[in-house]
Amino acid sequence: MRIVLPGIGASRGMALGRARLVQPSQFIVDETPLEPEEIDDEAERLQAALETARTELRGIRDKLHGALAREIGEFIDAHSLLLSDPDLISGLFDLVRRGRYRAGAALKMQRDRLAAVFEAMDDPYLRSRREDIDHVIGRVQSALARETSSAERQIAARVGTILVSDQIAPAEMTHLAQQGVLGVVCTGSSALSHSAILARSMRLPMAVGAHDALAAIRDDDLVLLDGEHGEVVVHPTAQDLARYRQAQREAQREGRRLAQLAHAETRTRDGSTIRLFANAELPNDVAQARANGADGIGLYRTEFLFLQRHHLPDEDEQFQAYRELVLGMGGLPVTIRTLDLGADKADTTGLALTREPNPALGMRGVRLSMHRPALFATQMRAILRASAYGPIRILVPMVTSAEELRATRALVDICARDLRSEGHEIADHFDLGAMIEVPAAAIALPSMIGYVDFVAIGTNDLVQYTLAADRNNDTLSHLYDPLHPAILRLVADTIKCGHKAGKAVSLCGEMASDTRYTALLLALGLTEFSMHSGALLEVRDRIAGCERPALLKLAPKLLRADREGITAILARL
C-alpha cells in the first residue's frame, strides 16, 4: 500500500531505490558491578575499544581526498578530539576502576552525564553538539561489542539503495558518496546539519525530519525520494513512477540542452563577453573544465597534494602535478593558489598547528607559508618550473596586507633567479594575485592593488569573516548570508578598485556557481567567474539571458537597499 511520509527537503534531486534501514544502535548494557579481580581486564577492554574507534576514524580520514577531505575532515577530527579528551577518558576509567562500572555501563553513564550538560546550555549551538557525543560514544560502544562500525558496514554492503536512518554522522556520509547510495532519509536531523550540508555538496538527494520513516519502511521496500520537497513515497504507484520518470527525462533533456553550450562563447544577451574559469584540484576536474569550455583554471587548490599523504611533497612531486595541470589545459591560463592550509583545515602532514586556540583566525594561508619559508620556497620553485609548459598565475590566500604581497613577490624573484642560474627554463614574468577573503583585504585593497596583477574574491571565507558566522555552524546558518548588504558592498568595492587599476577581478566562492546570484554579480560589475566545472554550463546559460547594461544600472539601488530590498530586486531579475 502506498505510504507518503512528509519530511524536509535537505538536498535536491529525486531517487528511486530499495530501502536500507539502519536502526539506531541498541547496546545491551550489563549493569552488574565489577568484582575487584575483573577491574583490570575491563579497563583493558575499554582501552582497546577506544583505540579501535580512533583507528576507525583515522582510517576514514585517510581515505578522503580533495574537497571531501576538507569538508568532512573537520567533523571527523572533531570526533577524534572528543575521543582524546582527557576529562572524558579519565571519567570513563574512573567509573570502571572506582565505581566498578563495566565498560558499557561506564560509556552509558558518561554519555548521559554529558548529554545532560549539553542540554542545559543556553547557547543553542553548543546544545546541538550533543549529537557529536552520541556519535562518538556510539562508535566506542560498537567497538566494545566487537562490531565494526555498524552503519559503515551496512552501507558498504548495500549500494544502489536509499538509506533510512535516525541520523547519519558526517563520517558515514563519505561512504554514501563512495559506495553509490542513491539517497538518504533521516527521521531526525535538520536541513542545517553538517550531514545535510555535505549531502548538498555531494549532490546526494536527502530528506530529513521524516519522523515515521523507520517505523513505516521495511528493508527492500521500494522508495521514491524527492529531496527538494522532502517527500518520501513508500510503494510508489504507477503514477508516482511516471512522475519520477518524467522528472528524469526533464533532467536529461535539460542536460542535453546545456551540453550544446559546452563550447559556446559566454555572452550576455546584449553581447558583453564574460569569462568563466573552473576551480580544480584533481585531474578529473581539468578534463571536465576542458569539456565544458572553461576559459582556464581560476583556482587550483594545492592543498590536495598535502592532504593525501603523511609527508610533505617535495619540489619534484609538486612540479609534476603542476606541469600535468598546465599541460592538461592546453595553453589556457592556470591560476595556482599557494598553500591554503591551517589548523582549521586538518592535514595529515603535521604541518598545521593543531593546538591553536582559534585556528580560523590563526596560522593559515600565506601566514603559514611565511612562517615556513623553506616550505614556501619549495612550492614556489615547483610552480615556476611548471611555467615552462604554459601560462601560470600565482594566487596568494588569506592576504591582509601589502607587506605579505611584497614578501611573496620578493620570494618569486629570488626563486626565479635561482632557477635560471641552475639552467631551468621558466616564464619571463609571473602574474601575482591576492585572494580577497577577509574584510581587511577588501577594505585595504587600494593600498595593495599596486603589488598585484589580478584579484580573486573568495566569498566563502569573506562572508563568514565579515559576518562573524561560521558557515558550518548549523545554529548560525541564518547569519551566513551572501546577500547581506555588507557583503555586497565589499564585493562591489573590490571589483571597482581592481577595474579602476586595470587589474582583472574574478570571484571564486560558491556564489559564482549558484545561478541565483549570477545576475547580482553582473550588476556589481563582475566579468570573471570561477566555479566548480560542473556548474559552468548552467551559469553560461543564465548569463545568456541577462542584459548587462540594465543590470549595471541597478547597482546603486542594490548597494543602498537593506536585506529585504535586495531580495525584492533580485526577485524581479
Secondary structure, 3 states (H helix, E strand, C coil): CCEEECCEEEECCEEEEEEEEECCCCCCCCCCCCCHHHHHHHHHHHHHHHHHHHHHHHHHHHHCCHHHHHHHHHHHHHHHHHHCCHHHHHHHHHHHHCCCCCHHHHHHHHHHHHHHHHHCCCCHHHHHCHHHHHHHHHHHHHHHCCCCCHHHHHHHHCCCEEEEECCCCHHHHHHHHHHCCCEEEECCCCCCCHHHHHHHHCCCCEEECCCCHHHHCCCCCEEEEECCCCEEEECCCHHHHHHHHHHHHHHHHHHHHHHCCCCCCCECCCCCECEEEEEECCHHHHHHHHHCCCCCEEEEECHHHHHCCCCCCCHHHHHHHHHHHHHHCCCCCEEEECCCCECCECCCCCCCCCCCCCHHHCCECHHHHHHCHHHHHHHHHHHHHHHHHCCEEEEECCCCCHHHHHHHHHHHHHHHHHHHHCCCCCCCCCEEEEEECCHHHHHCHHHHHHHCCEEEECHHHHHHHHHCCCCCCHHHCCCCCCCCHHHHHHHHHHHHHHHHCCCEEEECCHHHHCCCCHHHHHHCCCCEEEEEHHHHHHHHHHHHCCCHHHHHHHHHHHHHCCHHHHHHHHHCC
